[in-house]
Amino acid sequence: MKFAFTIARRFMMGGKGAGPSQLTGWISIIGLATGTFALIVILAILNGFEERVTSRVIGFEGDLRITAIDNDIKLTEIFDAVLRDKHVVDALLFRERKGLISSSNQDQRLVTFKAVPIDRFQAFYDMQINSSSEELHGRSVFIGQILARRLNVDVGDEIHLMSPIDHSGYVGLPRRFSGKIAGIFHAEVLDVDDRIIFIPMNLGKNLFIRKKGYDGIDVRLHESENADELKRYFRRILPGGISIKSWADLNSSLFNAMRMERIGTMAVLSLIVLVACFNLMSTLVLVTYQKIREIGILRTLGTTARRIQSIILMQGIMIGGIGAVVGIIISLLLVAAHNHFGIFPLPEEIYFIDKLPMVLKMADLMVVIIISFVFIIISSFVASSRTLKINPKEAVYLEK
């Protein structure tokens, strides 16, 4: 191995007076550095946005949601058992129903009413909330920022709530219940701000007269990252006839789309590394023909064909490795510098964050390293296999 490494270093990109192989060698290094740099930086950005979306989803949904499948199940009893569990921080019973909301301007929107203990709303849900200083009461409601803009309402304004399913009303008009906007929330995820309204539990009871009991329980855990594991734990200790879903289950389409985006991004950016490896292959072939007389001399002195192949293979790994390592180091420094100094700012009024989020995971770094070196080794092996066809006698007397 030391012999192969020494000769490979002397053959590096053709050595002195290498000509074209030196240029293509540098292009290979730059290409591999660019590919690994792009892969790591883009994956860090995707991780940053994914973490932010995850935190916003958990802030709005909770870690687990328990609903009844069997009509005989009493969620109040399940609620008491869940609240006593050591893994649970807090839990909240709720009712849900589709309905209509209208403002004083008679603008109407179809929304989902979610009835919760309104005095615990701000403590349980982790969202940006612009609320009034008034004490909450039986008519206090919280609506989303986008919905408030559509209805042209603000904190303190009166709105009307209707549930056509529960109140058929007279002359086709359902009964209206009035509410007062106690706060405007911004969940920063999906279309939540445009379709959900939180109302007090007693108002929901009056509004949903055809609904019996509660629809579900939102649960907050001490360890949100173990939600899937604790979901299986609660299935074992709680009675049957209930459905338990984690925050990932409730938003599976969103996270599946993000997962496919990650895979597609890695596949596309890996093409940069692949193209650079094609260039590396051509560099090694050029070096082989430029050093064919030296190779012939080594073969005449007793060096085996496989040892010559290992020399060219080692040279390819050295050239490719330099490019990949340079790209990885520069990308790591950039991510660290950005997280510390905020090099790439974002308009906060649009994205609600002041800088581009970057989170680098060790698993992603290992994937980039594996992809890069697999391409490098394959291309180097293909190029080095041409040395097996060299005839030592012809190589020594070949005019270059």
N, C-alpha and C positions, 0 to 999 in steps of 0.2 A: 504493500500500500504506500509506503514511504517513497519507493522508487517511482511508482505511477504518479504520485503527487509532485515529486521534484521535476520530472519530465513534463508533466502537464503545465506546471508553472512556467517552464522555459518556453513551451509552445504557446503560451497565453496569447490568444488572438493573433497568432502567427509570429509573434516576437518582433524583433527589429526589422524594419522594412517590409512589414506585413502587407501593406497596401489595402485592398478591398476588405479583407477579413477583419482588419482593425476597425474600419468604419462600421461594418455590419455588427461587430461585437459590441461596440458602444451603443448602437441602435437597440440591440437586444437588451442590454442593461437598462437603458432608459425606458424601453417598453415594459419590461418586467417591473421596474420600480413604479411606473405610472399605474400599471394594472393592480398591483397589491395596495398601493396608496388609495386608489379609487375604491377598491373593495372595502377596505377597513373604514374609511371615512363615511361612505354611504351607509354601511351597516350600522355604524355608530349613530348616524342621524336617524335611521329607521328605528333603532332601539330607543332613542330618546323620545321620539313621537309615540312609539308604542307604549312606553312606560307612562307617558302623560295621559294617553287615552285610557289606559288601564286604571290609573288612579282616579280619573274623572268618572269612569263607569262604576268603580267600586264606591266612589263618593255618592253617586246617585242611587245605585241599585242595592248597596249593601253587599256582604260577602256571600250570603246564602239566602235563598227564598224558598219558603215552605208553603205549599198549597195542598188543599184537601182534594183527593180523587173520589173518595167514598163520602156520600152525603151524611153518613152516620158519624163521621169524625167531627169532634168538637175541637176547633183550633184553639180555643181558650185554654183547654187542658194541655195541649201541645205547647202552647206559649209559656205556660208556667214551668213545664219541664225543661224547655230550652233555656229560659232565663236563669234557671238554677245551675246550668251546666258550667263547669270551670273554664271551658274554652270560649264562652260567649261573653262579649263586652256589653252588648245591649241588643234588644229585640223590639220590634214594633208591629202591632197588628194593623191591618189595613183593609179597606173595601175599595173596589174599583168598578167604574161603569162609564160607558160612552155617553156623552151628552152634549148639550149646546151651551155656549156662553155668549152673552151679548153685552155691549156697552151702552152708555147713555145715547150714543150716536146711532144705535140700532145695528151696529156692525155685529155679525154673528160668525162664530167659528165652531166646527166640530172638534171636540177635545175629549180627553180621558180624565174623569174626576178620580182622584185618589184621596180617600178619606183616611186621615191619620190623627192621632192625638196631637193637635196643633201646637200645644205648649212644648212638645218635645221635638218638633220639626227641625229647628235650627241646630239642636244638639246632636241629632241622629244623622242628618244628611250633610255631607261635606261638599258644599257648593258656595259659590260667590252669591251673597244675598244682600240686596239693597232693601233694608227694612225700615219701618217707621219706629219711632221711640214709644209709641202707644202700647199699652198692655194688650195682649192677645185676648180675643173673646170668641164667642160662638159663631160669629160671622166673618172672622178673619180668614182670608185666603191668600195663597202664594201662587203667583203665575210666572211663566217664563218670560225672559227678556224679549224674544222675538214675537211672542204672542201679544205682549204689552204694546209693542210698536205697531202691530197689525191693527189692534183695537184702539190705538191712540189713547191709552190709559196710563196712569202712574200710581205710585203709592198713595193711598188715601182715597182713591176713586171708588165709586160704587159700580158693581157689575151684577148681572142677572144670570142665574144658573138654572138650566132646565134639563130634565131627564125624560124624554118622550116615551121611553120604554116603561117607566114607572107611573107617569102621570099623563094620561091621554088628554085630559083637560076638556074644555068646552070649545065647540066650533073648530075643532082640530088643533087648538093651541094648548100646549102643555102648561102646567102650573109653573110659575116662576118663583125662584127663591133669590133673595138679594144677598150679596156678600160685599165685604169691603177689603180692598187690596192692602194687606199688611206688609207685603214684601214682594220684590221681583228677584227671581233667582236666575243664575246663568250656569248651566251644567257643563257647557263647553263640549258636549258630545252628542252626535247624531242630531235628531230633530226634537229632542226632549223639550227644549225651550219653546217649541211651537205647539206641543200637543198634550202636555201634562199640566193639570192644576191640582194643587194640594188644598184640601178643604178640611174643616174640623170634623171630628167623628160624629158629633150630634147633628150637624148639617147633612152629612152623608146619610145618616139614619133616616132623616126626614125626606131626603131627596130620593133614596133608593128603597122605596116602601115595598117593592116586590122582591128584594134581595134578603135572603135569610142568612144570618151569621156573617162571618168574615171571609174574605177571599184568600188571605195569605198572611205570612209573617216574614218581614225582612229581618235578617240576623247579621249582626256585626261580630266578628271574631277577633281574638287577640292576635292571631297570625293569619293575615289575609292570603299569604302565599301558600298556605296549606288548606285552602278551601276545598279542593277536590278530595283530599284525604279525609277531612272532617265531614264532608258530605257522606262518605261511606260509613263513617263512625256514627253519625246521627241516624242513618238508615238502620243500623243494627240496634240502637238503643230505643228508638221511637217506634210506636205501633205502626202497623201497615195501613194502607189506604191513603197515604200522603205522597206527594212528589217533592223532592228536594233538588234544587238546581243551584249551581254556583254562578258567580258573576260571569264566568266564561261561557257556561251553558246558555245563559240568558241572552248573550250577545255573540253567539257562535258564528253567525254569518259575518259579522264585523271582523272578528279575529281570524277567521278562515281567509277572508280577503286580504288582511294584513300579512298572513303567513304566505299566501300565494305571491303577494307583491315582493316579499323578501326573497323567495326562491327565484322569481323572474329576474329581479335585480342582480342576484348573484350569478345567474346563468349568463346574462347579457354582459356584465362587467368581466366575467371570466374569459370572454372572447378576447379582451385586450391582452391577457396573459397568454392565451393560446396563440395569437398572432405573433407576439414577441418570441414565443418558443419556436415558431416556424422560422423566424429570422435567426434564432440561435442555431437551429439545425443547419441552415445554409452557411452560417459562420464556421461551424465545425467541419463541414464538408470542404470549405475553402481552405481551412487550416490543414486538413488532411492532405490535400493535393499540393499545398505549398511546402509541406514538410515531408513529402513522400520519399525523397532521397534519404533524409534522416531516419525515417521509419524503416526503409530498406536496410540501412546500416545496422539499426538495432536488431532487426530480424536476422541479419547475417551473423551478428554477434551472439545469437542464441535466445533472444527475447521471443517469447511465444506470441502467436497472433492474438490470443485472449488478453495477454498483458498489454499489447498495443491498443486493443479495444478499450481496456480499462483506463489507459492514459487519456484517450479522447473523451471517454465518458466522464472521467474526473475533471477534465477541462470544462466540459459543458456544465457540470454541477457547480464549478467554481464561478464561471461567468454568470450563469443564471442565479446562483445563490447570492452573489454580490448585488444584482439588481433587485431581487426579492427582499433581501434584508434592508437595503437602503430605503425601499418603498415603505416597508413596515415601520422602520425607525422614524422616518419623517411623519408618517400618519399618526403614530403614537404621540409624538411631540406636539403635533397640531391639535389633536384631541385634548391633550392635557393642557396646552396653552389656552385653548378656547374655553374650556370649563373653568379655568382660573381667571382669565382676563376678559372673556366675552368678546372674542374677535369678530364674530359674525352676529350683529344685532338684528332683531326682527321688530317690525312695527307692532307695538303692544296693543294698539287699538284694534288690530285685525286678528292677531294670533293669541293675544292675552298672555304672552310671554315676551320677555325683553331680549332673549337671545336664542339662537338655534340650539335645540337640545341635542346633546351628544352623550351616549352611554355605550361604552365599549365592554363587551362581555368576553371572557376568556374562551368560551366555546366558539365564538365567531372568529377570534384571532387564530385559533387552532385550525378551523376550517379553511381560512385563507392560506395559512402556511401549508396545509396538506394539498390543497388545489394547486398552488404554485409549484411545489416541489414534485408533485406527481407529473405535471406537464413538463417540467424541466428534465426529470429523469427519463421520461418516455422519449422526448425529442432527442436527448443526448444519446440514448441507447440506439435509436434508429440511425442517427448520423454516424455513431462509432462503429456500427456493424459493417459499414462499408470497408473498414480497414481489413476485414477478414478476407476480402477478395484481392488484396494487394500481393503481387508476386515479388518476393525479395530481390531476385536478380534483375528484373525489369526496373524495379524502383531505384536501385543503386545507379543504373546507367541512364535513367530517364532524364531528358533535358527539360528543365522547367522554363 
